[in-house]
Amino acid sequence: MPWQGWAAVSYVGLFEMGITFVLWINALKLTRNTARISNLIFISPFISLMLLATIIGEQIYPSTLIGLGSSSAVC
């Protein structure tokens, strides 16, 4: 694998998975009611979509909204 591939794997592993997991575990440890914090996991796809649209100008397609709505309805 070229070095760019290893750099991408390292980025995803360290930042997108590693640091966020540590922050999530710390949030669960610091709260008195873990059920309140656990519910935040269901709004994270919506928050990510809004941040992508706001910060980098990602276009939101109707199919994306349908997918988010249908996955939310299942949960």
DSSP file (Angstrom, degrees, kcal/mol; ACC not computed):
  #  RESIDUE AA STRUCTURE BP1 BP2  ACC     N-H-->O    O-->H-N    N-H-->O    O-->H-N    TCO  KAPPA ALPHA  PHI   PSI    X-CA   Y-CA   Z-CA
    1    1 A M              0   0    0      0, 0.0     5,-0.0     0, 0.0     0, 0.0   0.000 360.0 360.0 360.0 136.6    0.0    0.0    0.0
    2    2 A P    >>  -     0   0    0      0, 0.0     4,-1.6     0, 0.0     3,-0.7  -0.218 360.0-104.4 -68.2 164.9    1.4    3.5   -0.8
    3    3 A W  H 3> S+     0   0    0      1,-0.3     4,-2.4     2,-0.2     5,-0.2   0.815 119.7  61.7 -62.9 -30.4    2.1    5.9    1.9
    4    4 A Q  H 3> S+     0   0    0      1,-0.2     4,-2.1     2,-0.2    -1,-0.3   0.881 103.3  50.7 -63.3 -36.3   -1.0    7.9    1.2
    5    5 A G  H <> S+     0   0    0     -3,-0.7     4,-2.4     2,-0.2    -1,-0.2   0.915 110.8  47.7 -65.3 -43.4   -3.1    4.9    2.0
    6    6 A W  H  X S+     0   0    0     -4,-1.6     4,-2.5     1,-0.2    -2,-0.2   0.867 110.1  53.2 -65.6 -35.8   -1.3    4.4    5.3
    7    7 A A  H  X S+     0   0    0     -4,-2.4     4,-2.3     2,-0.2    -1,-0.2   0.913 110.2  47.3 -64.9 -41.5   -1.8    8.1    6.1
    8    8 A A  H  X S+     0   0    0     -4,-2.1     4,-2.4     2,-0.2     5,-0.2   0.917 112.6  48.8 -65.6 -43.1   -5.5    7.8    5.4
    9    9 A V  H  X S+     0   0    0     -4,-2.4     4,-2.5     1,-0.2     5,-0.2   0.908 112.3  49.2 -62.5 -42.1   -5.8    4.7    7.6
   10   10 A S  H  X S+     0   0    0     -4,-2.5     4,-2.8     2,-0.2     5,-0.4   0.906 110.7  50.3 -64.5 -42.3   -3.8    6.4   10.4
   11   11 A Y  H  X>S+     0   0    0     -4,-2.3     4,-2.4     2,-0.2     5,-1.2   0.945 113.6  44.3 -61.2 -49.3   -6.0    9.5   10.2
   12   12 A V  I  <>S+     0   0    0     -4,-2.4     5,-1.5     1,-0.2     6,-0.3   0.925 117.1  46.2 -63.2 -44.5   -9.3    7.5   10.4
   13   13 A G  I  <>S+     0   0    0     -4,-2.5     5,-1.7    -5,-0.2    -2,-0.2   0.906 121.5  35.2 -65.9 -42.2   -8.0    5.2   13.2
   14   14 A L  I  <>S+     0   0    0     -4,-2.8     5,-2.1    -5,-0.2    -2,-0.2   0.954 131.9  19.7 -80.1 -52.0   -6.5    8.0   15.3
   15   15 A F  I  <>S+     0   0    0     -4,-2.4     5,-0.9    -5,-0.4    -3,-0.2   0.951 127.0  39.7 -88.9 -54.5   -8.9   10.9   14.9
   16   16 A E  I   <S+     0   0    0     -5,-1.2    -3,-0.2     3,-0.1    -4,-0.1   0.803 135.4  15.7 -72.0 -27.4  -12.2    9.6   13.6
   17   17 A M  I  ><S+     0   0    0     -5,-1.5     4,-1.7    -6,-0.3    -3,-0.2   0.808 126.4  45.3-109.9 -49.2  -12.3    6.5   15.7
   18   18 A G  I  ><S+     0   0    0     -5,-1.7     4,-2.0    -6,-0.3    -3,-0.2   0.964 116.3  37.3 -67.2 -58.1   -9.7    6.8   18.5
   19   19 A I  I  ><S+     0   0    0     -5,-2.1     4,-2.4     1,-0.2     5,-0.2   0.898 117.6  51.3 -65.9 -41.0  -10.2   10.3   19.9
   20   20 A T  H  ><S+     0   0    0     -5,-0.9     4,-2.3     1,-0.2    -1,-0.2   0.875 108.6  52.1 -65.9 -35.3  -14.0   10.3   19.5
   21   21 A F  H  X S+     0   0    0     -4,-1.7     4,-2.5     2,-0.2    -1,-0.2   0.920 110.0  48.4 -64.8 -43.3  -14.2    6.9   21.3
   22   22 A V  H  X S+     0   0    0     -4,-2.0     4,-2.3     1,-0.2    -2,-0.2   0.917 112.5  48.5 -62.9 -43.7  -12.2    8.3   24.3
   23   23 A L  H  X S+     0   0    0     -4,-2.4     4,-2.2     2,-0.2    -1,-0.2   0.893 111.3  50.5 -63.2 -39.6  -14.4   11.4   24.4
   24   24 A W  H  X S+     0   0    0     -4,-2.3     4,-2.1     2,-0.2    -2,-0.2   0.925 110.7  48.1 -64.7 -45.2  -17.5    9.3   24.3
   25   25 A I  H  X S+     0   0    0     -4,-2.5     4,-2.0     1,-0.2    -2,-0.2   0.903 111.6  50.7 -63.0 -41.2  -16.4    7.0   27.2
   26   26 A N  H  X S+     0   0    0     -4,-2.3     4,-2.1     2,-0.2    -1,-0.2   0.891 108.3  52.2 -64.4 -38.8  -15.4   10.1   29.2
   27   27 A A  H  X S+     0   0    0     -4,-2.2     4,-1.0     1,-0.2    -1,-0.2   0.903 109.8  49.2 -63.1 -40.3  -18.8   11.6   28.7
   28   28 A L  H  < S+     0   0    0     -4,-2.1    -1,-0.2     1,-0.2    -2,-0.2   0.862 111.8  49.1 -66.6 -34.9  -20.5    8.4   29.8
   29   29 A K  H  < S+     0   0    0     -4,-2.0    -2,-0.2     1,-0.2    -1,-0.2   0.855 110.7  50.2 -71.0 -34.7  -18.3    8.4   33.0
   30   30 A L  H  < S+     0   0    0     -4,-2.1     2,-0.2    -5,-0.1    -1,-0.2   0.651  96.4  82.5 -82.3 -15.7  -19.0   12.0   33.9
   31   31 A T     <  -     0   0    0     -4,-1.0     3,-0.2    -3,-0.2     0, 0.0  -0.551  64.6-148.7 -91.7 155.7  -22.7   11.9   33.7
   32   32 A R  S    S+     0   0    0      1,-0.2     2,-0.6    -2,-0.2    -1,-0.1   0.734  94.6  44.2 -87.3 -26.1  -25.1   10.7   36.3
   33   33 A N    >>  -     0   0    0      1,-0.1     4,-1.1     2,-0.0     3,-1.0  -0.870  63.3-175.8-124.0  96.9  -27.7    9.4   33.8
   34   34 A T  H 3> S+     0   0    0     -2,-0.6     4,-2.8     1,-0.3     5,-0.2   0.760  80.7  68.2 -65.9 -23.7  -26.0    7.5   30.9
   35   35 A A  H 3> S+     0   0    0      1,-0.2     4,-1.3     2,-0.2    -1,-0.3   0.868  97.8  52.4 -63.6 -34.9  -29.4    7.1   29.2
   36   36 A R  H <4 S+     0   0    0     -3,-1.0     4,-0.4     2,-0.2    -1,-0.2   0.925 113.7  42.0 -66.0 -43.9  -29.4   10.9   28.5
   37   37 A I  H >< S+     0   0    0     -4,-1.1     3,-1.5     1,-0.2     4,-0.4   0.891 109.0  59.4 -69.8 -39.4  -26.0   10.8   26.9
   38   38 A S  H >< S+     0   0    0     -4,-2.8     3,-1.2     1,-0.3     4,-0.3   0.814  96.0  62.7 -61.5 -30.5  -26.7    7.6   25.0
   39   39 A N  G >< S+     0   0    0     -4,-1.3     3,-1.3     1,-0.2     4,-0.4   0.731  87.6  72.8 -67.0 -21.0  -29.6    9.3   23.2
   40   40 A L  G X> S+     0   0    0     -3,-1.5     3,-1.0    -4,-0.4     4,-0.8   0.758  81.1  72.0 -65.0 -23.5  -27.1   11.8   21.6
   41   41 A I  G <4 S+     0   0    0     -3,-1.2     3,-0.3    -4,-0.4    -1,-0.3   0.790  91.5  58.3 -63.5 -25.6  -25.8    9.0   19.4
   42   42 A F  G <4 S+     0   0    0     -3,-1.3     4,-0.3    -4,-0.3    -1,-0.2   0.736 106.4  46.2 -78.1 -21.8  -29.1    9.2   17.4
   43   43 A I  T <> S+     0   0    0     -3,-1.0     4,-2.3    -4,-0.4    -1,-0.2   0.534  87.6  89.4 -95.8  -5.8  -28.7   12.9   16.5
   44   44 A S  H  X S+     0   0    0     -4,-0.8     4,-2.6    -3,-0.3     5,-0.2   0.862  83.0  54.7 -62.7 -36.3  -25.1   12.6   15.5
   45   45 A P  H  > S+     0   0    0      0, 0.0     4,-2.1     0, 0.0    -1,-0.2   0.915 110.8  46.4 -62.2 -38.8  -25.8   11.8   11.8
   46   46 A F  H  > S+     0   0    0     -4,-0.3     4,-2.3     2,-0.2    -2,-0.2   0.916 113.1  48.7 -66.9 -42.9  -28.0   14.9   11.5
   47   47 A I  H  X S+     0   0    0     -4,-2.3     4,-2.5     2,-0.2     5,-0.2   0.916 111.2  50.6 -63.4 -42.9  -25.4   17.1   13.2
   48   48 A S  H  X S+     0   0    0     -4,-2.6     4,-2.7     1,-0.2    -1,-0.2   0.916 110.3  49.8 -60.7 -43.3  -22.7   15.7   10.9
   49   49 A L  H  X S+     0   0    0     -4,-2.1     4,-2.2     1,-0.2    -1,-0.2   0.915 111.9  47.3 -63.0 -43.3  -24.8   16.5    7.8
   50   50 A M  H  X S+     0   0    0     -4,-2.3     4,-2.4     2,-0.2    -1,-0.2   0.893 112.4  49.9 -66.4 -39.6  -25.4   20.0    8.9
   51   51 A L  H  X>S+     0   0    0     -4,-2.5     4,-3.2     2,-0.2     5,-0.5   0.920 110.9  49.4 -64.7 -42.9  -21.8   20.6    9.7
   52   52 A L  H  X5S+     0   0    0     -4,-2.7     6,-2.0     1,-0.2     4,-1.2   0.909 113.6  46.3 -61.7 -41.4  -20.7   19.3    6.3
   53   53 A A  H  <5S+     0   0    0     -4,-2.2     4,-0.4     4,-0.3    -1,-0.2   0.889 119.7  40.0 -67.8 -38.4  -23.2   21.5    4.6
   54   54 A T  H  <5S+     0   0    0     -4,-2.4    -2,-0.2    -5,-0.2    -3,-0.2   0.929 122.6  35.3 -77.8 -47.1  -22.2   24.5    6.6
   55   55 A I  H  <5S+     0   0    0     -4,-3.2    -3,-0.2    -5,-0.2    -2,-0.1   0.941 134.5  16.9 -80.0 -48.6  -18.5   24.2    6.8
   56   56 A I  S  <<S-     0   0    0     -4,-1.2    -3,-0.2    -5,-0.5    -1,-0.1   0.406 100.7-114.0-110.1   3.7  -17.5   22.7    3.4
   57   57 A G        +     0   0    0     -5,-0.5    -4,-0.3    -4,-0.4    -3,-0.1   0.778  45.4 179.9  74.9  26.1  -20.6   23.4    1.4
   58   58 A E        -     0   0    0     -6,-2.0     2,-0.3    -7,-0.1    -1,-0.2  -0.390  29.1-121.3 -61.0 132.5  -21.6   19.8    0.9
   59   59 A Q        -     0   0    0     -2,-0.1     2,-0.7     1,-0.0    -1,-0.1  -0.611  17.8-140.4 -79.6 135.2  -24.8   19.6   -1.1
   60   60 A I        -     0   0    0     -2,-0.3    -1,-0.0    -7,-0.0   -10,-0.0  -0.864  18.5-157.0 -98.8 115.4  -27.7   17.8    0.7
   61   61 A Y    >>  -     0   0    0     -2,-0.7     4,-1.7     1,-0.1     3,-0.7  -0.571  26.3-118.5 -88.9 152.9  -29.6   15.6   -1.7
   62   62 A P  H 3> S+     0   0    0      0, 0.0     4,-2.4     0, 0.0     5,-0.2   0.862 115.8  59.1 -56.7 -35.5  -33.2   14.5   -1.2
   63   63 A S  H 3> S+     0   0    0      1,-0.2     4,-2.3     2,-0.2     5,-0.1   0.843 102.4  53.7 -64.0 -31.9  -32.0   10.9   -1.1
   64   64 A T  H <> S+     0   0    0     -3,-0.7     4,-2.5     2,-0.2    -1,-0.2   0.926 109.3  47.0 -66.2 -44.9  -29.8   11.7    1.8
   65   65 A L  H  X S+     0   0    0     -4,-1.7     4,-2.6     2,-0.2    -2,-0.2   0.881 111.6  51.3 -64.6 -38.1  -32.7   13.1    3.8
   66   66 A I  H  X S+     0   0    0     -4,-2.4     4,-2.7     2,-0.2     5,-0.2   0.916 110.7  49.3 -64.5 -42.3  -34.8   10.1    2.9
   67   67 A G  H  X S+     0   0    0     -4,-2.3     4,-2.2     2,-0.2    -2,-0.2   0.913 112.6  46.6 -63.2 -43.4  -32.0    7.8    4.1
   68   68 A L  H  X S+     0   0    0     -4,-2.5     4,-1.9     2,-0.2    -2,-0.2   0.914 114.2  48.4 -64.4 -42.2  -31.6    9.7    7.4
   69   69 A G  H  X S+     0   0    0     -4,-2.6     4,-1.9     1,-0.2    -2,-0.2   0.908 112.8  46.8 -65.2 -42.0  -35.3    9.7    7.9
   70   70 A S  H  X S+     0   0    0     -4,-2.7     4,-1.4     1,-0.2    -1,-0.2   0.880 112.5  49.1 -71.1 -36.1  -35.8    6.0    7.2
   71   71 A S  H  X S+     0   0    0     -4,-2.2     4,-1.4    -5,-0.2    -1,-0.2   0.847 111.8  50.2 -70.5 -31.4  -32.8    5.1    9.5
   72   72 A S  H  < S+     0   0    0     -4,-1.9    -2,-0.2    -5,-0.2    -1,-0.2   0.859 106.8  54.6 -71.5 -35.2  -34.2    7.2   12.2
   73   73 A A  H  < S+     0   0    0     -4,-1.9    -2,-0.2     1,-0.2    -1,-0.2   0.842 106.6  51.9 -67.1 -32.3  -37.7    5.6   11.9
   74   74 A V  H  <        0   0    0     -4,-1.4    -1,-0.2     1,-0.2    -2,-0.2   0.880 360.0 360.0 -70.8 -38.1  -36.1    2.2   12.4
   75   75 A C     <        0   0    0     -4,-1.4    -1,-0.2    -5,-0.1    -2,-0.2   0.495 360.0 360.0 -72.6 360.0  -34.4    3.2   15.5
